[in-house]
Amino acid sequence: MSQLSTLSDAELVQRCREGNTDAWNELVERFSRYVYAVCTRGYRLSEEDADDVFQEVFTRVFTHLDTLRNDAALRPWIAQLTRRLCLDSITKRGREQATDEPMAEELAADLAEIDEAFTVREALATLSDTCQEMLDRFFARDQSYRTISDELDLPSGTVASRIARCLSKLRTELEGRNEGPRGSRG
Amino acid sequence: MTTYDDERIGELLRVLPPAPEGWVRAAQELPAARRSLDEIVARAEADLAFRQALVADLESALQLEGYEPDRRVVDELKRRFSES
């Protein structure tokens, strides 16, 4: 776990403003999955359009970081920016019907799930590097026990037991967040 | 209060696969791209011959001067020169 990955969003924004390139890299890393998911899973943009929106989101974040009034509001700002640029992209492509009912309900449900998933990722970021890697490989990257076992040179049984143990830790972390604000990067 | 079982946590982890590496890298290179853009613009403002070369043939002029700017820098320079 890098030192920067433990910073709150507000602290990260502050370092980015100071011109810290590593902080910018962490900011992109922290939000890249979220922006990608909103573009592709939420608004179902083509890869080409999603790439354009993805780059535009981070270009605007980089350019307008100084105008962010509340540094802790980075996540809602990026969320709003991404959604608006996705809608612009759809409009440009002449697919306004994508926002019609009942697709709007489906979109709202997908975006809510993406937001929830981001919260889970924030909780995951507080666990050890080993747990982050195990759970990311198995779930987000859809790697099999066999692949993980081969790439990390671990017995399959060890991979399975570590995944189970790390899931349990992640569940505990999420339950802790439900009881209070600890561990939040917001 | 939201409750999570292992199955739901797994589902939610699957919702956020990694973005393509090239996209992430390009976004991370934004500060360097911005510095490159600022440097080229400053030089164009101070050096009339360089500015004329950029207006005549942007990509060739940049190559000739040893710049290897990314697509965003080239697009931004085209936009700026078309406005001026």
Chai-1 contact restraints between the chains, C-beta under 6 A:
chainA,res_idxA,chainB,res_idxB,connection_type,confidence,min_distance_angstrom,max_distance_angstrom,comment,restraint_id
A,T21,B,P31,contact,1.0,0.0,6.0,A-B,restraint_1
A,W24,B,P31,contact,1.0,0.0,6.0,A-B,restraint_2
A,N25,B,Q28,contact,1.0,0.0,6.0,A-B,restraint_3
A,V28,B,A27,contact,1.0,0.0,6.0,A-B,restraint_4
A,V28,B,Q28,contact,1.0,0.0,6.0,A-B,restraint_5
A,S32,B,A19,contact,1.0,0.0,6.0,A-B,restraint_6
A,S32,B,V24,contact,1.0,0.0,6.0,A-B,restraint_7
A,R33,B,L16,contact,1.0,0.0,6.0,A-B,restraint_8
A,R33,B,A19,contact,1.0,0.0,6.0,A-B,restraint_9
A,Y36,B,A19,contact,1.0,0.0,6.0,A-B,restraint_10
A,A37,B,L16,contact,1.0,0.0,6.0,A-B,restraint_11
A,D51,B,W23,contact,1.0,0.0,6.0,A-B,restraint_12
A,F54,B,W23,contact,1.0,0.0,6.0,A-B,restraint_13
A,F58,B,A27,contact,1.0,0.0,6.0,A-B,restraint_14
A,F62,B,L30,contact,1.0,0.0,6.0,A-B,restraint_15
A,E113,B,V15,contact,1.0,0.0,6.0,A-B,restraint_16
A,I114,B,V15,contact,1.0,0.0,6.0,A-B,restraint_17
A,E116,B,L12,contact,1.0,0.0,6.0,A-B,restraint_18
A,A117,B,L12,contact,1.0,0.0,6.0,A-B,restraint_19
A,A117,B,V15,contact,1.0,0.0,6.0,A-B,restraint_20
A,A117,B,L16,contact,1.0,0.0,6.0,A-B,restraint_21
A,V120,B,L12,contact,1.0,0.0,6.0,A-B,restraint_22
A,R121,B,L16,contact,1.0,0.0,6.0,A-B,restraint_23
A,F139,B,G10,contact,1.0,0.0,6.0,A-B,restraint_24
A,F139,B,L13,contact,1.0,0.0,6.0,A-B,restraint_25
A,F139,B,R14,contact,1.0,0.0,6.0,A-B,restraint_26
A,A140,B,L13,contact,1.0,0.0,6.0,A-B,restraint_27
A,A140,B,P17,contact,1.0,0.0,6.0,A-B,restraint_28
A,L167,B,D6,contact,1.0,0.0,6.0,A-B,restraint_29
A,L170,B,I9,contact,1.0,0.0,6.0,A-B,restraint_30
A,R171,B,Y4,contact,1.0,0.0,6.0,A-B,restraint_31
A,L174,B,Y4,contact,1.0,0.0,6.0,A-B,restraint_32
A,N178,B,M1,contact,1.0,0.0,6.0,A-B,restraint_33
